[in-house]
Amino acid sequence: MHPRPDREAERLSALHGLGILDTPPEAHFDAVCRLARALFRVPYAWISLVDAERLWCKASSGIAFEPTARNAAFCGRVILSDAPLMVEDAAADLRFRDLALVTGKAGVRFYAGIPLVLRPGLAVGTLCLGDTVPRRLSEDETARLADLAAIVVSQLRHYEARVASEAEALRRRASEEALAFANRNLVLAEQMARIGHWRVDLASGAVTWSDEVCRMHGRARGDSAVTVEEALGYYHPEDRGRVMALVAEARARRQGFSFKARIVREDGEVRVVVSHGICEPDAAGATAALFGSVQDVTEIDRAEAELRASTALLDATLEHMDQGLMMIDEAGIVRVCNERAIALLDLPRDLMRARPTFDEVRRHQVAQDDFSRCDTSLREQVAHGPLAIHPHTYERERPNGTVLEIRTVPLPTGGAVRTYTDVTARKAADAQVAHMARHDGLTGLPNRALFRDNLDRRLAGLRRHGGTCGVLCLDLDGFKAVNDTLGHLAGDALLREVAGRIRAALRQEDLPARVGGDEFAILLGGEADAARAAATAERLVASLREPVDLGGREAVIGVSIGIAFAPEHGLDGDTLLKRADLALYRAKSEGRSTYRLFAAAMDRAAAERHRLESDLRLALQRGEFALHYQPVFDLAAGRVAAVEALLRWHHPARGPLGPAAFLALAEETGLAVPLGEWVLRSALRDARALTPGMRVVVNVAGAQLRQAGLVSIVRAALAAAGQAPARLELDIAEAAVAEDSGRLAELAALGVGLAFDDFGAGASSLGALQRLPFGRIKLDRALSASAACPESAGLLRAVTGLGRALGREVTAKGVETEAQLAGLREAGCTGAQGFLLGRPAPFGALAPLLGGAVTRPGTRRSRSA
């Protein structure tokens, strides 16, 4: 499963919302690609949009794209962040070396991709460069590529704006149609909203209702009540007596009347009506009839009840909302001010109950010095300027430290509504996020980005005004061993302690930073010179050499330091840091726990090392490597028991090179893995010619031991050579043992022999020797050489005795003299190898030894291989 951006659904929604996918080519996008090719002198440039499962090319120059799966392209990784992706050599990058763009006709080696970011975190595609040779972009070139990407994004925003405009037009049309429909209904409702009338003849008791009154009572048109009693019978029992009393009183006094009451229709529906009546006199002035109107106000009454409830709810909402709210009318009077606004602004309640003007509120705030923490222009505006009623938002801090976001929205009738939001916590959180973005979360030190910003500003000032600048690059010695042995929590605690010691060793104006796992950097404040930098480095070396207590377990580390100065060693950040790193590399190679100042020779050494690395990368495919074999003798049987494969490089210019000249570089560059696999396969292939029972010995580097597939590789090599696992013995040096994560047990289960190589060369771990499945201990050359010294006999017998106690065979390396061989026999060694017994030679040259016994060793040699 390939990684997807955190906000993938939102990103896809934004992409599809553009309406750009599967659209025809457009000249302005094509022009960007052509410009990119010309500007960066590359053969390929393209603009791609990353859909859910595919990569769609909007424009390209120099290259054409077939439909491409999303996980089969560079661009799927570019959109994981808002940062550019630079791949200097895709063929050497495990993430991309199998892509069709790399292996196919296009032959892309260099790739640069800038995400097309509509909004932070939403990259919808990429602007890409491709070249057929490895290369890199400078900072200026990266900036220019980002500028081109900004042009593409602006074009995408045109799409976005057009889609938004079309949507707005549709919304407006829909609103206009809805409004027209509502107006038609309103006209129709006005035509139909009739008020009914009624009449009661008091002499006859006859009742007359209009059609609307009939409808109100649920009766057909023209079907009025026959009698007064029948008409009164429609009123709700709770209202009927009141209505009869009002009518009787009005009749007696010959005056008008009105009432609001409920009627109950025959279908059981209750309606609310308002009736107005008058007494109609006869010629003599006596009341002859009652006449009036009636209006069905059921809906009005219900709406009024809902309005009262809404008003109560609004009042409650205003008083309990988290925002302060103040409404100022067109005359400048504060009509509404909720409790939250009073509390946030610390306003007197008596003042606000008196319906003050907004100017009176401001004068009170000025008198209380409420704007003391604002800038001068804002204080002037508050004290003397009119109320700004245009839409705007700003923030200000009150004297008590509360930060308010103040938003003004004008009202259609004049005046404005102001809201006051307490954003104190948000501002503090934003400040914390900004701090975390530029500081290391574990140690609290500035991170690489902040360090680089400070360095670049310092160098810019130095270029303008002169002066000096010093940079120290630090790398901890022995940190990995602590991390692997005591665990990551202990490693984190150690890094925090290191950060504290670094701070303590520096002056206040110096800037320390954590720039990597166990890598730190220091930018010296003020003017820098070699003496001051050296004094600082010496304090750091001394401080970090002291043991660290990690919860009752003591750890001892050290630090190697490289130092470079500007302008002497460079005037740009990249050059200065590179040369400080070269000095650091020299400090590590010359013993660690020390410091070195950059010297020009280090640049030459780095260039030489780079050339050797380039040659090393080509040597394997050119077939420049060969294997020599040194016999390993069984001292008891007096015969060759094994042959150890030793790598040789026939360099086309430097001639034959032994492993000491290139193996360390192979480990550092990652070439130890493919090189080790070639040695394994070649040695097993040669082993077909060995007599039965004879082993072939192959050395395994730490990088190989870290491989998850090492056991599978060994099994496949054995199968390809047709060899049994017992034919193979793997030599594991102590440094490589530290890299073991269960591989040794798996190899032992496979049936391969394992030997603890160079035992005695360092602080050999007896615990590892007992715990891990080694079948053999191979003594270091120095320990073997001590066999000729009587005073070392006891130590040698103790080591061989340890091997016997643990059930391990003991083989001595580097045997060069008869005296050494005799001492090793006496001490109990079971095997030996060295120049005395046989020099490393091509496999074909070993034939005379492969079946012979150990006799005279021949001419004494100066040292072993």
N, C-alpha and C positions, 0 to 999 in steps of 0.2 A: 504494500500500500504506500503510494507516494504521498509526501506531506502536502497538506492543504492549508491555506491561510485560515487564521482563527475566525475571521468573519466571512467565510466562503459564501454563505447564502446571501448576505448583504452585498458582497462583491458581485456575484452573478446577477442579482437584481439590478444593480447599477449598470452593469455591462449591457444586459438585455434592454434596459430602459433607454439606452442610447439609440436603439434602432439601427445600428451600423453593421451588424453581422450580415454576411452574405450580400453586401451591397456592391455595385460595380466599382471598378478602380476610379480614383479621383486624383486630379492633377496635383493638388497641393500636398497630398500624402506622398505621391510618387516623387515630387520635387524634394521633399525632405530626405528620402532615401538616396537620391542622386547626390544631393549636397553632402550627406554623411559619407558616402563613398569617396567623394573628391576631397573632403576636408580631412579625413583620417587616412586616406590612401589605402583603402581596403577593397578587396574585390566584391564583398557582399555587404548589403545593408537591407534591413527589412523591418516592417512594423507588423507585429502580431498581436492578436487579441485572444486571451485564454478563456475559452468556454468551459462548461462543466467537464467534458471528456475530450475535447479537441482543441487544437491550436489552429486558428484561422488567420491567414496572412492578408492584411488589408493592402499593403503595398510592399514592393521589393525592388531592388536594383542589383543586377548582377547574378541573381539567383531566382529560381522559380520553385514553388512549393506545391507538392501534392497534399491531399488531406493528411494531416498529421495527428496522431494520438497525443494527448496532453502529456503523458508520462514519458514520451519519446523525444522530448525536446528540452533545451536549456530553459525556455521561458517559464515552464512550470515552477522552477525554483526561484526565478527572479521575483515573482509576485508574492513570495512569502514575506517580504518586508518592503519598506519604502527605499531601501538602499540598493545601489548598483551591484551587479554580479560581474566580476572580472575573472575569466578563466584564461590564464596565460598559455597553458598547453593542455587542451582537452584530451589529447591522446594519452597524457600521463595522469589524468585526473580520473580516479576510480568512479566518480559519479557520472562521467560523461563519455568515457572512452569508447563505449559500445554503441553510442547513438549513431543513427544512420547519417546524420550530418557530418560526423567525424570519420566514420569508416567508409562512407559512400563516395560518390563522384565528386561532391562538393569539397571533401577533404578538409573540413574546418578544424583548425588547430587552436586558433585564438578566438575567443568569444567575449564580447562585452554587451551587457544588457542593462538598460535603465528602465525601471518600472514606470508605467504610465499611470500616475496616481491622481484619480479624480478628487479624492478626499483622503486625509491621513488614514492609512491602514486599508485603503480600497484601491489596489492596483488592478486595472482591467486588462493590461497587456504590457508589451515591452517594445522599446526601440532598440534594435540589435545591430551590432557590427560583427562581421566574421572575416577571418583571414586564414590563409592556408599555411601560415608559418606561425610559430609561437612568438608572442610579443606582449607588451604591456602598455597601458596608457599612463601618461603623466597626470598630475593633478589638474593642470590646465586643460589637457585633452578631455579628462573626465568631466570637468566643468562645462566645456563646450558641448560635449555629448548630452549633458543634463539640460543645456539650453535648447538643443534640438528637441529633446524629449518634452520640454515645456511648450514648444511650438505645437507638437503633436497633441499634447493634452489640451491646449487652447482650441485646436480644431475639434477635438472630441467634445469640448464644452459647447461648441456651436451646435453639435448634434443634440446635446443635453438641453440647451436653451430652446432649440427648435421643437423638441418633443414636449418640453414644458409649455411652450407657447401654444402648441396645438391642443394640449390638454386643457390649458386655461381657456382657449377659445371654445372648446366643447363644453367646459363647465359653464361659461358665460351663456352660451346658447341654451343650455339646459335650464339655467336660472331664469333666463328671460322667458322661456316657454312656460316654466312653472309659475312665474309671476303673472303672465298673461292669462293662464288658466285660472289662477286664483282671482284675478280681477273679474273674469267672466262669471265665476261662481258668486263673487261678492255682489255683482249687479243682479244676478238671478235671485240671490237671497234677499236683496233689498226689495225686489218686486214682490217676492212671496211673503215678506215679513209684514203681515197685516195685524192690526189691532182690532179686536172684535168689539161690538157694542150690544147692549141689551136694554130692555124696557119692561117695567112691571106696571100694569094698569091696576091701581089700588081699588077701584070700584068693582071690577070684574075678577080681579086676581089673575088675569091673563099675563103670560110671560112671552116675550119675544126675544129670540137670540139671532144674531147674525151668523153667517156660515162659519166665520172664524171661531166664534164662541162655541158653536157645535163641534168643530174640530177639536178645540181644547178639551172638551168634555168627552171626546171619543164617540161622538154621535155623527150621523150622516148629515150632509147639508140640508138645511130646512127642517131638521128634526129637533126642534127646541123643546125645552121642558114645558109642560102644560100648566103646572101650578108653581106658586112660590115655594110651597113645601117640597116639591120635587127638585126645584133648583137648589134650595138650601141643603137638600139631602146629599148633594155631591161633596160638600165641604167635610173635611176631616173632622171626626168627632171631637178632637181636641181644640179645633178652631171654630166650630159651628156656633157655639154659644156667644163667643166674642163678636162674630160677624153679625148675628141677629141683634145683639145689644147695640152695636154701632149704627145699624140701619134704623132701628127703632128710635134711638136718640136723635138721629139726623131728621127723621120724619117728624118727630114731635117739635123740634126746633126749626124745622123748615130750612135746613142748612145742608151744605154738601158734606160728603164723607169720602174716606179712602181707607183701604186696608190691604194688607198682604196676608194671604192664607193659602192653605193647601187644599186641593181638591183630589178626590179619589175616583178615578174613572171606573167604568164597569169591568174593564179587564184587569183591574187592580193596580194600574200604574198611578203613581202619585205625581201631581204636577203642582208647581208653585205659580200662583197668579197674583197680580196687583190690580185692584179694581178701584175706580173712581166714580162716584155717583153724585147726582144732584136731585133735589125735589122739584118736580114739575108742577106748578100751580095751575088751578083752573081759573075761570073768569072771575070767581069770587075771591080768589087768593088762597083757597084751600089747596092742600097737596093732592093732586089728582093722580100722579104717577111718579115713579122713580126711574131716572134715566142715567145710564153710565157707560163707561168703557171698561174693558178688561184686557189685560196683556199677560201672555204666558211668559214668565220670567224664570222658568225652571233652569234653563241653561245659564242665564245671567247669574242667577243665585248660586248655581254650582260653581261657575267661574269665579265669583266673588269669594266663595269659600276657599277655592284652590289658591286664589291670589293671596288671601289672608294667610293661608298655610305657607305659601311660597315666601311671602314677606317675612313671616316668622323664621322660616328656614334661612332666608338670606341674612336676616339680622344675626341669627345664631352663627352662620358661617362667617360673617364679617368679624364677629367678636372672637371666634375661635380659630381663624385661619392663621397660618404660620407667617404670612406676609403682613406687614403693615400697609394700610390702604387709606388714602386721603383723596376726596373728590372736591375739586374747586370749581364753582360755577363760573359763568361768563362774567359776573361782577367781581370775581376774585374772592368770594366768600367760601369758607370751608364748610361744605354741606354734610360731608361724611368723614369721620375719622375713627377708625376702629381701635380697640384696646391695644392691639399689637403695635400700631403706629405710635400710640401714646407711650407705650413701654420702650420701644426701640429708640424713640427720639427724646424720651424723658420730658414729655410735655405736661404742664399742669392741667388736671381734669377740669378745673373751674374755667380756665381759659378756653378749652375746647368745647365745653357745654354752652358757652356764650356765642357760639357761631362766629368766630373771629374771621377776619380777612387773612389771606395767606401772608400778606405783608406783616401783619401783627405777629403771626407765628414765626416768621423769619427774624423779626426784630427781637423776639424773645430768645431765639437761638443765638443770635449775635451777642446779645447781652450775657448769655451764659458761656460765651467763648466756645461754642460747640464746633466751630470750624478751625480751631487752632492747629489741627494736624493736616489741614488742606493746603494746597499751594496758593500763592498770592492771588493768581488770576481767579480762582474759584471763590476765594473770600471776597474779592471785589465784586464779582458777579452776584453773590448772595446778598451782600450789603446794599448794593446800589442798583443792580440790574432788575428789569421786570421779570415776571414769571414767564419762563420759557415754556410755551405750550406746543412746540413742535415735538415730534417723536424723538426721544433721545434717551440714552442710558449712560450712567457714569457710576463710579464707585468713590466713596470717601470713608475716611476713618474718623470715628468719634473720639473724644478725649479719653473715654474708658477703654479704648482698644478695639471696640466693635467696628467691623468693616461692613458698610451697608452698600448694597447695589440698589440704585435709585433709578426707576424707570418711569418715564412720563409718556402718557398716551393722550392725545387731544380728543375732546368730545365733539361730536358733530354740531352741537348747539353752542359751542364756545366753552371755555374752561378746559379742564384736564383732569385725568385720574393719575395719581402718583402711587406707586407701590414701593415699599421699602423691604428689602430682603437681607437678612443677616447672613453674610457669606464669609464670616470670620473663619469657620472651620474649613470651608472649601479653599480659601486662600492659603491657610496653613497647610492643607493637604497638597495643594498645587506646589507650594514651596518645597514640601518634603519630596514630592515626585521629581521636581527639578533637581533637587540635591541628589536624589538617588540615581538620576540619569547621568550624573557627572561624577559620582563617587562609587567606590567599591562597597558592595553591601556587606562583605565579610569584615573588612578591616577598617572601614570608614575613611580610608585614604582616597584622594582624587583618583579617578580611573584614567585609562589611556586617552579618552577623548579630551578630558579637562587638562591633562598634562600636555597634550599636543597643542591645544589652544593657547595655553600659557607660553609654551616654547615658541610657537609661531609668532605670537605677539612680541615676545622678547627679541626674537631675531629680526622682526620688522623694524622695531625701534633701533636695534643695533645697526641695521643697514642704513637707517636715516641719520642717526646721531653718533655712531661709533660706540666703542666700548667692547667688553668681553662677556662671554657667557659660557658656563660650564655645565656639562651633562654627565651624570653617572648612571650606568646601567648595571643592575645587580641581579645575580642569579644564585639561589640558595644551593649549597653543596650538601647532599645527603638528605634532602627533603623527601624524595621519592621513597627512600628506604623507610623513613618514619611513617609516611602515608600508607605504604604497603604493609608494614609490620604492625602498627598500632591502630590503623583504620583512619577513615576520612574525618571523623569527629576530632581525633587527636591532631590530624593534619591541619584542620581549620583552627583549632586552638593554638597550634604552633604559629600559623600565619598571623593570627591576631597579636601574639607576643612579639613576633618579628616586627610587625608594623609599629608597635609601641616602642621597641628599642630603636628603630630607625628614627622615629620622631625625636626621641630623647637625645640622639647623637647629632641632631641637626640644629642649626640656628633658626630663629623664628622666620626669617625671610626666605629660607630654603623651602622648596616645594617637593615633598615626596609623593609618589604615586605607585599604585599596584597596576601593572600593565599586562599581567598574565598570571598563570597558575602560581608559580613560585618566582616570578620575575617582578622586579621593582625598578623604578627610575627616580632620579633626583635631579631637579633643576636648581642649581645653586643661585641664591639671590645675590644681588650686588655684583661688583666686579670680581671675576674669577681668575685665578692663576694656578699654576701647577702645585705650588706649595700648599695653598689652602685646600685644593681638591684632594691632594695626597693626605693632608691631616684629617679631612673629613672621612676619606676612605679608611684610614687606619683606625679611627674611632669606630666605624661601622664593623670592620673585620674583628676588632677586639670585642665589641659588644655581642656580636652574633656568634662568636666562638664559645661563649659561656653556655653551660648546660641549661636546658629548659625543663622545668617540672611540669609534666602533663598528667596531673591527677595521680601522683605517686610513681609514675614511670618517667625516668629521665631520658631526654633526647639530646644528642649533641649533633649540631650541624655546623655549617660555616657559610661564608659568602664569598663569591668571586665578583670582582668589580672592574668594569671598563670605564675609562674616562676620556672624554673628548671636549675640545674647546672651540668656540667660535670667536673670532673669524678664522683662527689658525687652521682648524680642521674642517671648515665648511661654514657656509652662510645660510643653508636651508636645513629644515628639520630632518628630512630624510637622510641627507648626507651625514649630519652630525650624529644621529642615532645609529646609523649604519657603522660609523667608525668607532663609536663607543662600544657597539656590539663586537666589532673585531678585536678591540682591546680586551673585552670580557672573554672572548674565545681564547685569546692568548693567555689570560690569567688562569683559565681553567686548564689549558694544556700544559701550563708550567707549575702545576702543583695544587691549584685551588686554594681557597681561604687566603687570597691575596688580591692585589689590584695591579692594573697596568694602565699606563697612559698610551693613547694612540700614537703610533709612529708610522711614517710612510711605508716602512717595510711590511707592515701588516696588510696594507692594501695589495702589495705585490704578492704576499703569501696567500691572501684571499683569492686573488686572480689565478694564482697557480693551482690552488685547491679547486677552484671552479673549473679550470681546464681539465684537471685530473678527474673531476666528477663527470664532466661531459664525455671524456674518453671512456670512463668506467661504464657509463650508460650504453655506449656503443660496443664495448668489448665483447659482451655476451653474444650479441647477434652476429658479430663478425668472427666468432670462434677463436678469440685470442686467449682463452683460458685453457689450461691443461692440468692434469692431476699427476703428481708424483706420489710415490708410496714409500713409507718407511716400515721396515719389518718390526714386529713386536714379538719378543722371544718368551717362551715358557722356560723359565730357568731350571725347573726340575726336570722337564723332559728334554731340554737341550735342543729345541726345534722352534721354528717360526710358528707362532700360534695365531697371528693376525697381521694385517697390514693396515697402516693408518693413511687415509687419503689426505694429502696436503696440496692446497691450491697454489698454482703458479700462473702468473699473467705475463704473456709475451707481448709487452707493449711495443707498438711499431716504432716508436722514437726513443724510448728510454731503455729498451731491452728487457730482459727477464726481471720481474718484480716478485718478491716474496709477499706473503699475506700481511706482514706488518706494514707494508707500504700502502695498502688500500682497504683492508677489512674494516677498520674503524670508520672510514668514510662511507663504506657500503652500509654499515649499520645506521649511520646518521641519515643517509639519503633514502633509506628504504630498499636499497638494492640487495641487501643481505638475504632477503626472502627468495627472490628468483634465482640468485646466485647459489644459495644453499640447496635449492631444489635441483639445480643442474648438477651440483657436486654429488648429491645423493643418487640421482639416476645414473650418472656416469660411473660412480664407484660400484654400484650394484651390477652394472653391466659388465665392468671389468672383473668382478668377483666370480663370474661364471668359470673363469680359468683357474680359480683357486682349488687346492685339493680339499676333499671333504673334511669337515671339522675346523677348517681355517676361517677366521672371521675377517670382515672388512670394517674398519673403524672410520666413522664420519663425525666431524665436529658440528655441533648445532649452536647457532648464535641465539642471543636473547630475543631478537626480532622474530626468528622462526618459532621459538617456544611460545610467543604470544599469539601465533596464528591459531584461529579457531579450527582450521581444517588441517593442522599438521599431521594428525594421526591418519587421516584419509590420504594425505599425500604420501606418507611413508608406506601405507598399505598398497597404494597404487604402484609405487616405484618397485616394491618387492614383487608384485604380480607381473609387472612389465618385464623384469629381469628374470622371472622364474626362480626366485630365491626364497628360501624359508626365512622367517623372521629371525631365527637363531643365528643366521649367517651375518646379521648386521649388529654392530655395537655403536651406540651414539655417545660421544663425549660431550658432557654438559659442564661448562665452566661455572665457577661459583657466581659470577655476575649474572649469568643467564638463569641460574637456579632461582634468583630473586624474582624473575618474571613468571615463574611457574604458577599456573592456576588449575592444576589437575591434569595437565598434559602428560607429565611423567608417569602417573599411575596408568593412564590410558595406553601409553607406549609400552609399559611393562606388561600390561594385560595382553597386548598384541604379541608378545614373545620376543621383543627386541631387547638386546642387552643394553644396559645403561651404565656409564662410568662417570664418577665425580672427578672432573679434570682439574689439573693444577692445584691439587690439595696442598695447603701450606703456603700458597702464594699471598694470601691475605688473611683476613679474620674469618677463617673457614668456620662454618656453622656446624657444630657437632649435632645440634638438634635436627638440622636439615638432613645430615648424613644418616641419622637414625630413622627419621620419619619417612624419607623418600626412598623409592625402590631402586637404589643403585646396587649393582652387582659387583662393581669394581671401583677402587680408589686409585687415581693416577697421581703420583707424587710430583710436585713442581720440580723444575730443574735445579733450583737452588737447594732444595731439600735433598735431592739425589746427590748433588755435588758434595754435601756435608758428610756423605758416607765414608769418604777417605780420611776424615778427621776423627781420631779416637775420642776426642771430647764430645763429639756429636752423636756417638753411637747410641747412648742412652735414649736421646730424643727420637732417633730413627726407630729403635726397637719399640718405643712406646707407641709410635704411629702405626707400625705394622701390627703390633699387638692389639691396638684399637680396631684395626681392620678385621683381624681374626675374630675378635670378640663380637663384632657386628656381622660376621659371616660374609665379609667382602674380600675379594681378591685384591692384592696390592701390587701395582705396576709402577716402576720408576721410569721417569722420562729424563732425557738429556744425559745418558750415561756415556762418558767420554774416556774413562781410564779404567785399567784393570783394577786399580785400588778401589775405585768407586764400585765396580761390579762386585768385587769380593766383599766389601762392606755391606752392600745391599743384600747379597746372599746371606751373610751372617745375620743381618737384622731380620730376615724372614720374608723378603720380597719374593713374590711368586712370578713376576714378569719384569721385563726391562726393554727399553728401546733407546737408541741414541747413536751417535756417529761411531762409537766403538763397535757397535754390533751391525750397523748398516745405515748408509746414507739414504735420504730420500732420492728416488730415481723413478723414471717412467716405468710403467708396469712391466713392459717387456724386458727391462734390464734386471728384474728381480728373480728371474728364473733360477739362477744358480743357488739362491738362498732358500727358496720356498720349500725345499725338502731337507735341507742340511741341518746339522747340529751346530751348536755354538762351539767354535774352536778358538784359535788365536784371533783376537779382534782386528788384527792388521795395524796399519799405521794410525798413530794417535791423531785425533782431529782437535781443532781449536775450540769448536763449540758445536752444539747440536742445532737441528732445524727447529 
